[in-house]
Amino acid sequence: MILLRMKENVESYLGHKASDAVISVSATFNRTQIQASIIAGLNVLAVIKEPCAAGITYGRRKRHCRSEITYY
């Protein structure tokens, strides 16, 4: 439910469908929880741990690319 709502919010912001996603998860997430992203209708390109995602976001935040959304 949460991932589905996040997907809807991103699509509203972009003005078109969102299909691909890189999912950031807590270090304690298991495969079952990660599979929920597929149920939400996302094409999961990668699953990365939250500390890595924070570092990537920090490094890319000056690139104002509207097709890349960081959603917390």
Biopython code that builds the backbone (N, CA, C, O; Angstrom):
import numpy as np
from Bio.PDB.StructureBuilder import StructureBuilder

atoms = [
    (1, "MET", "N", (0.811, -1.191, 0.000)),
    (1, "MET", "CA", (0.000, 0.000, 0.000)),
    (1, "MET", "C", (0.860, 1.263, 0.000)),
    (1, "MET", "O", (0.593, 2.202, -0.750)),
    (2, "ILE", "N", (1.880, 1.281, 0.832)),
    (2, "ILE", "CA", (2.726, 2.470, 0.923)),
    (2, "ILE", "C", (3.457, 2.698, -0.392)),
    (2, "ILE", "O", (3.499, 3.819, -0.899)),
    (3, "LEU", "N", (4.034, 1.631, -0.944)),
    (3, "LEU", "CA", (4.767, 1.778, -2.205)),
    (3, "LEU", "C", (3.846, 2.187, -3.340)),
    (3, "LEU", "O", (4.229, 2.977, -4.203)),
    (4, "LEU", "N", (2.647, 1.659, -3.340)),
    (4, "LEU", "CA", (1.686, 2.030, -4.374)),
    (4, "LEU", "C", (1.349, 3.515, -4.279)),
    (4, "LEU", "O", (1.279, 4.202, -5.298)),
    (5, "ARG", "N", (1.141, 4.009, -3.070)),
    (5, "ARG", "CA", (0.842, 5.434, -2.866)),
    (5, "ARG", "C", (2.038, 6.304, -3.275)),
    (5, "ARG", "O", (1.862, 7.360, -3.882)),
    (6, "MET", "N", (3.246, 5.860, -2.941)),
    (6, "MET", "CA", (4.441, 6.609, -3.339)),
    (6, "MET", "C", (4.536, 6.677, -4.861)),
    (6, "MET", "O", (4.866, 7.721, -5.425)),
    (7, "LYS", "N", (4.245, 5.557, -5.520)),
    (7, "LYS", "CA", (4.273, 5.523, -6.985)),
    (7, "LYS", "C", (3.269, 6.518, -7.557)),
    (7, "LYS", "O", (3.581, 7.240, -8.504)),
    (8, "GLU", "N", (2.070, 6.559, -6.989)),
    (8, "GLU", "CA", (1.048, 7.505, -7.444)),
    (8, "GLU", "C", (1.509, 8.951, -7.252)),
    (8, "GLU", "O", (1.283, 9.791, -8.123)),
    (9, "ASN", "N", (2.147, 9.244, -6.132)),
    (9, "ASN", "CA", (2.649, 10.600, -5.874)),
    (9, "ASN", "C", (3.722, 11.002, -6.887)),
    (9, "ASN", "O", (3.720, 12.126, -7.387)),
    (10, "VAL", "N", (4.626, 10.086, -7.182)),
    (10, "VAL", "CA", (5.684, 10.368, -8.159)),
    (10, "VAL", "C", (5.080, 10.601, -9.540)),
    (10, "VAL", "O", (5.485, 11.525, -10.245)),
    (11, "GLU", "N", (4.116, 9.773, -9.932)),
    (11, "GLU", "CA", (3.477, 9.932, -11.239)),
    (11, "GLU", "C", (2.734, 11.260, -11.330)),
    (11, "GLU", "O", (2.718, 11.894, -12.385)),
    (12, "SER", "N", (2.125, 11.675, -10.240)),
    (12, "SER", "CA", (1.445, 12.968, -10.213)),
    (12, "SER", "C", (2.451, 14.105, -10.401)),
    (12, "SER", "O", (2.186, 15.062, -11.129)),
    (13, "TYR", "N", (3.594, 13.994, -9.749)),
    (13, "TYR", "CA", (4.644, 15.010, -9.851)),
    (13, "TYR", "C", (5.234, 15.058, -11.261)),
    (13, "TYR", "O", (5.437, 16.136, -11.820)),
    (14, "LEU", "N", (5.505, 13.887, -11.828)),
    (14, "LEU", "CA", (6.122, 13.826, -13.156)),
    (14, "LEU", "C", (5.142, 14.145, -14.278)),
    (14, "LEU", "O", (5.530, 14.683, -15.315)),
    (15, "GLY", "N", (3.881, 13.814, -14.067)),
    (15, "GLY", "CA", (2.887, 14.012, -15.112)),
    (15, "GLY", "C", (2.805, 12.856, -16.092)),
    (15, "GLY", "O", (2.165, 12.975, -17.137)),
    (16, "HIS", "N", (3.444, 11.736, -15.768)),
    (16, "HIS", "CA", (3.362, 10.529, -16.591)),
    (16, "HIS", "C", (3.631, 9.310, -15.722)),
    (16, "HIS", "O", (4.011, 9.430, -14.557)),
    (17, "LYS", "N", (3.428, 8.135, -16.308)),
    (17, "LYS", "CA", (3.606, 6.887, -15.565)),
    (17, "LYS", "C", (5.057, 6.683, -15.161)),
    (17, "LYS", "O", (5.979, 7.013, -15.907)),
    (18, "ALA", "N", (5.240, 6.139, -13.981)),
    (18, "ALA", "CA", (6.562, 5.742, -13.503)),
    (18, "ALA", "C", (6.597, 4.219, -13.503)),
    (18, "ALA", "O", (5.705, 3.575, -12.952)),
    (19, "SER", "N", (7.610, 3.653, -14.111)),
    (19, "SER", "CA", (7.669, 2.195, -14.170)),
    (19, "SER", "C", (8.931, 1.635, -13.534)),
    (19, "SER", "O", (8.888, 0.573, -12.913)),
    (20, "ASP", "N", (10.048, 2.324, -13.677)),
    (20, "ASP", "CA", (11.318, 1.835, -13.146)),
    (20, "ASP", "C", (11.606, 2.473, -11.793)),
    (20, "ASP", "O", (11.260, 3.628, -11.547)),
    (21, "ALA", "N", (12.249, 1.693, -10.917)),
    (21, "ALA", "CA", (12.577, 2.217, -9.593)),
    (21, "ALA", "C", (13.828, 1.545, -9.054)),
    (21, "ALA", "O", (14.098, 0.376, -9.329)),
    (22, "VAL", "N", (14.573, 2.300, -8.288)),
    (22, "VAL", "CA", (15.643, 1.763, -7.463)),
    (22, "VAL", "C", (15.126, 1.891, -6.040)),
    (22, "VAL", "O", (14.822, 2.993, -5.582)),
    (23, "ILE", "N", (15.025, 0.783, -5.347)),
    (23, "ILE", "CA", (14.435, 0.744, -4.024)),
    (23, "ILE", "C", (15.537, 0.744, -2.973)),
    (23, "ILE", "O", (16.500, -0.017, -3.062)),
    (24, "SER", "N", (15.381, 1.594, -1.993)),
    (24, "SER", "CA", (16.286, 1.641, -0.851)),
    (24, "SER", "C", (15.585, 0.970, 0.323)),
    (24, "SER", "O", (14.432, 1.278, 0.625)),
    (25, "VAL", "N", (16.279, 0.064, 0.977)),
    (25, "VAL", "CA", (15.684, -0.663, 2.094)),
    (25, "VAL", "C", (16.586, -0.604, 3.318)),
    (25, "VAL", "O", (17.796, -0.399, 3.221)),
    (26, "SER", "N", (15.961, -0.788, 4.459)),
    (26, "SER", "CA", (16.696, -0.908, 5.710)),
    (26, "SER", "C", (17.553, -2.166, 5.651)),
    (26, "SER", "O", (17.227, -3.110, 4.932)),
    (27, "ALA", "N", (18.618, -2.178, 6.384)),
    (27, "ALA", "CA", (19.491, -3.350, 6.406)),
    (27, "ALA", "C", (18.775, -4.585, 6.934)),
    (27, "ALA", "O", (19.225, -5.707, 6.701)),
    (28, "THR", "N", (17.667, -4.394, 7.641)),
    (28, "THR", "CA", (16.950, -5.524, 8.234)),
    (28, "THR", "C", (15.835, -6.064, 7.347)),
    (28, "THR", "O", (15.169, -7.026, 7.728)),
    (29, "PHE", "N", (15.612, -5.472, 6.174)),
    (29, "PHE", "CA", (14.553, -5.960, 5.282)),
    (29, "PHE", "C", (14.904, -7.343, 4.759)),
    (29, "PHE", "O", (16.069, -7.653, 4.510)),
    (30, "ASN", "N", (13.880, -8.168, 4.597)),
    (30, "ASN", "CA", (14.094, -9.500, 4.038)),
    (30, "ASN", "C", (13.496, -9.570, 2.632)),
    (30, "ASN", "O", (12.888, -8.609, 2.161)),
    (31, "ARG", "N", (13.671, -10.689, 1.983)),
    (31, "ARG", "CA", (13.205, -10.841, 0.597)),
    (31, "ARG", "C", (11.700, -10.640, 0.456)),
    (31, "ARG", "O", (11.248, -10.065, -0.534)),
    (32, "THR", "N", (10.929, -11.098, 1.414)),
    (32, "THR", "CA", (9.476, -10.943, 1.349)),
    (32, "THR", "C", (9.090, -9.475, 1.316)),
    (32, "THR", "O", (8.214, -9.076, 0.549)),
    (33, "GLN", "N", (9.734, -8.682, 2.138)),
    (33, "GLN", "CA", (9.432, -7.254, 2.163)),
    (33, "GLN", "C", (9.871, -6.582, 0.869)),
    (33, "GLN", "O", (9.183, -5.692, 0.369)),
    (34, "ILE", "N", (10.984, -6.990, 0.336)),
    (34, "ILE", "CA", (11.464, -6.419, -0.923)),
    (34, "ILE", "C", (10.515, -6.784, -2.065)),
    (34, "ILE", "O", (10.311, -5.977, -2.972)),
    (35, "GLN", "N", (9.936, -7.981, -2.036)),
    (35, "GLN", "CA", (9.005, -8.411, -3.075)),
    (35, "GLN", "C", (7.764, -7.521, -3.144)),
    (35, "GLN", "O", (7.103, -7.466, -4.181)),
    (36, "ALA", "N", (7.443, -6.830, -2.062)),
    (36, "ALA", "CA", (6.280, -5.934, -2.053)),
    (36, "ALA", "C", (6.405, -4.862, -3.118)),
    (36, "ALA", "O", (5.391, -4.389, -3.633)),
    (37, "SER", "N", (7.620, -4.467, -3.460)),
    (37, "SER", "CA", (7.813, -3.447, -4.487)),
    (37, "SER", "C", (7.365, -3.951, -5.853)),
    (37, "SER", "O", (6.880, -3.173, -6.675)),
    (38, "ILE", "N", (7.522, -5.225, -6.092)),
    (38, "ILE", "CA", (7.080, -5.800, -7.361)),
    (38, "ILE", "C", (5.556, -5.831, -7.412)),
    (38, "ILE", "O", (4.959, -5.578, -8.458)),
    (39, "ILE", "N", (4.934, -6.138, -6.286)),
    (39, "ILE", "CA", (3.477, -6.147, -6.210)),
    (39, "ILE", "C", (2.921, -4.761, -6.513)),
    (39, "ILE", "O", (1.832, -4.644, -7.075)),
    (40, "ALA", "N", (3.646, -3.719, -6.153)),
    (40, "ALA", "CA", (3.207, -2.346, -6.405)),
    (40, "ALA", "C", (3.292, -1.987, -7.886)),
    (40, "ALA", "O", (2.910, -0.881, -8.267)),
    (41, "GLY", "N", (3.777, -2.888, -8.721)),
    (41, "GLY", "CA", (3.832, -2.645, -10.156)),
    (41, "GLY", "C", (5.075, -1.907, -10.608)),
    (41, "GLY", "O", (5.066, -1.241, -11.643)),
    (42, "LEU", "N", (6.141, -2.021, -9.839)),
    (42, "LEU", "CA", (7.379, -1.344, -10.195)),
    (42, "LEU", "C", (8.354, -2.324, -10.837)),
    (42, "LEU", "O", (8.437, -3.486, -10.441)),
    (43, "ASN", "N", (9.087, -1.842, -11.829)),
    (43, "ASN", "CA", (10.189, -2.600, -12.397)),
    (43, "ASN", "C", (11.412, -2.232, -11.565)),
    (43, "ASN", "O", (12.004, -1.170, -11.758)),
    (44, "VAL", "N", (11.785, -3.103, -10.650)),
    (44, "VAL", "CA", (12.866, -2.802, -9.713)),
    (44, "VAL", "C", (14.203, -3.032, -10.407)),
    (44, "VAL", "O", (14.568, -4.165, -10.721)),
    (45, "LEU", "N", (14.929, -1.940, -10.640)),
    (45, "LEU", "CA", (16.225, -2.014, -11.307)),
    (45, "LEU", "C", (17.317, -2.453, -10.343)),
    (45, "LEU", "O", (18.259, -3.143, -10.731)),
    (46, "ALA", "N", (17.181, -2.044, -9.076)),
    (46, "ALA", "CA", (18.161, -2.405, -8.053)),
    (46, "ALA", "C", (17.544, -2.218, -6.679)),
    (46, "ALA", "O", (16.623, -1.422, -6.493)),
    (47, "VAL", "N", (18.070, -2.965, -5.728)),
    (47, "VAL", "CA", (17.704, -2.807, -4.321)),
    (47, "VAL", "C", (18.996, -2.487, -3.586)),
    (47, "VAL", "O", (19.941, -3.276, -3.599)),
    (48, "ILE", "N", (19.031, -1.318, -2.942)),
    (48, "ILE", "CA", (20.241, -0.904, -2.239)),
    (48, "ILE", "C", (19.914, -0.572, -0.791)),
    (48, "ILE", "O", (18.780, -0.218, -0.467)),
    (49, "LYS", "N", (20.890, -0.685, 0.056)),
    (49, "LYS", "CA", (20.721, -0.380, 1.480)),
    (49, "LYS", "C", (20.645, 1.133, 1.681)),
    (49, "LYS", "O", (21.254, 1.901, 0.936)),
    (50, "GLU", "N", (19.899, 1.544, 2.687)),
    (50, "GLU", "CA", (19.623, 2.959, 2.934)),
    (50, "GLU", "C", (20.882, 3.818, 3.050)),
    (50, "GLU", "O", (20.907, 4.901, 2.466)),
    (51, "PRO", "N", (21.931, 3.401, 3.770)),
    (51, "PRO", "CA", (23.120, 4.264, 3.840)),
    (51, "PRO", "C", (23.731, 4.558, 2.462)),
    (51, "PRO", "O", (24.208, 5.666, 2.218)),
    (52, "CYS", "N", (23.714, 3.579, 1.576)),
    (52, "CYS", "CA", (24.211, 3.793, 0.209)),
    (52, "CYS", "C", (23.317, 4.772, -0.538)),
    (52, "CYS", "O", (23.808, 5.645, -1.254)),
    (53, "ALA", "N", (22.006, 4.626, -0.374)),
    (53, "ALA", "CA", (21.061, 5.523, -1.043)),
    (53, "ALA", "C", (21.260, 6.962, -0.591)),
    (53, "ALA", "O", (21.196, 7.884, -1.405)),
    (54, "ALA", "N", (21.498, 7.158, 0.694)),
    (54, "ALA", "CA", (21.721, 8.512, 1.212)),
    (54, "ALA", "C", (22.972, 9.123, 0.587)),
    (54, "ALA", "O", (22.980, 10.301, 0.230)),
    (55, "GLY", "N", (24.016, 8.330, 0.458)),
    (55, "GLY", "CA", (25.246, 8.819, -0.156)),
    (55, "GLY", "C", (25.066, 9.168, -1.624)),
    (55, "GLY", "O", (25.575, 10.187, -2.090)),
    (56, "ILE", "N", (24.353, 8.336, -2.346)),
    (56, "ILE", "CA", (24.087, 8.595, -3.763)),
    (56, "ILE", "C", (23.267, 9.864, -3.922)),
    (56, "ILE", "O", (23.564, 10.701, -4.774)),
    (57, "THR", "N", (22.233, 10.006, -3.097)),
    (57, "THR", "CA", (21.383, 11.196, -3.158)),
    (57, "THR", "C", (22.192, 12.450, -2.871)),
    (57, "THR", "O", (22.043, 13.458, -3.561)),
    (58, "TYR", "N", (23.040, 12.396, -1.865)),
    (58, "TYR", "CA", (23.872, 13.548, -1.520)),
    (58, "TYR", "C", (24.763, 13.933, -2.701)),
    (58, "TYR", "O", (24.895, 15.112, -3.029)),
    (59, "GLY", "N", (25.364, 12.943, -3.330)),
    (59, "GLY", "CA", (26.262, 13.209, -4.443)),
    (59, "GLY", "C", (25.569, 13.711, -5.699)),
    (59, "GLY", "O", (26.191, 14.375, -6.527)),
    (60, "ARG", "N", (24.288, 13.401, -5.848)),
    (60, "ARG", "CA", (23.571, 13.760, -7.073)),
    (60, "ARG", "C", (22.601, 14.912, -6.897)),
    (60, "ARG", "O", (21.951, 15.315, -7.862)),
    (61, "ARG", "N", (22.486, 15.446, -5.713)),
    (61, "ARG", "CA", (21.432, 16.439, -5.473)),
    (61, "ARG", "C", (21.614, 17.727, -6.264)),
    (61, "ARG", "O", (20.654, 18.481, -6.424)),
    (62, "LYS", "N", (22.791, 17.996, -6.752)),
    (62, "LYS", "CA", (23.002, 19.199, -7.562)),
    (62, "LYS", "C", (22.573, 18.994, -9.010)),
    (62, "LYS", "O", (22.451, 19.954, -9.771)),
    (63, "ARG", "N", (22.349, 17.749, -9.380)),
    (63, "ARG", "CA", (21.853, 17.428, -10.728)),
    (63, "ARG", "C", (20.347, 17.514, -10.703)),
    (63, "ARG", "O", (19.696, 16.577, -10.240)),
    (64, "HIS", "N", (19.785, 18.561, -11.164)),
    (64, "HIS", "CA", (18.336, 18.744, -11.104)),
    (64, "HIS", "C", (17.677, 18.075, -12.307)),
    (64, "HIS", "O", (17.223, 18.736, -13.241)),
    (65, "CYS", "N", (17.640, 16.766, -12.258)),
    (65, "CYS", "CA", (17.030, 15.986, -13.330)),
    (65, "CYS", "C", (15.620, 15.598, -12.907)),
    (65, "CYS", "O", (15.449, 14.836, -11.955)),
    (66, "ARG", "N", (14.630, 16.101, -13.589)),
    (66, "ARG", "CA", (13.239, 15.872, -13.207)),
    (66, "ARG", "C", (12.808, 14.414, -13.365)),
    (66, "ARG", "O", (11.793, 14.014, -12.794)),
    (67, "SER", "N", (13.541, 13.630, -14.111)),
    (67, "SER", "CA", (13.156, 12.230, -14.288)),
    (67, "SER", "C", (13.705, 11.332, -13.180)),
    (67, "SER", "O", (13.375, 10.147, -13.125)),
    (68, "GLU", "N", (14.535, 11.882, -12.303)),
    (68, "GLU", "CA", (15.057, 11.124, -11.169)),
    (68, "GLU", "C", (14.478, 11.716, -9.897)),
    (68, "GLU", "O", (14.732, 12.877, -9.579)),
    (69, "ILE", "N", (13.708, 10.931, -9.173)),
    (69, "ILE", "CA", (13.030, 11.399, -7.978)),
    (69, "ILE", "C", (13.579, 10.655, -6.772)),
    (69, "ILE", "O", (13.679, 9.428, -6.787)),
    (70, "THR", "N", (13.934, 11.391, -5.731)),
    (70, "THR", "CA", (14.297, 10.789, -4.454)),
    (70, "THR", "C", (13.119, 10.987, -3.532)),
    (70, "THR", "O", (12.719, 12.121, -3.267)),
    (71, "TYR", "N", (12.563, 9.910, -3.046)),
    (71, "TYR", "CA", (11.334, 9.958, -2.249)),
    (71, "TYR", "C", (11.600, 9.281, -0.919)),
    (71, "TYR", "O", (11.934, 8.097, -0.876)),
    (72, "TYR", "N", (11.453, 10.032, 0.176)),
    (72, "TYR", "CA", (11.660, 9.464, 1.519)),
    (72, "TYR", "C", (10.341, 9.289, 2.211)),
    (72, "TYR", "O", (10.299, 8.825, 3.350)),
]
sb = StructureBuilder()
sb.init_structure("model")
sb.init_model(0)
sb.init_chain("A")
sb.init_seg("    ")
for serial, (resi, resn, name, xyz) in enumerate(atoms, 1):
    if name == "N":
        sb.init_residue(resn, " ", resi, " ")
    sb.init_atom(name, np.array(xyz, "f"), 0.0, 1.0, " ", f" {name:<3s}", serial, name[0])
structure = sb.get_structure()
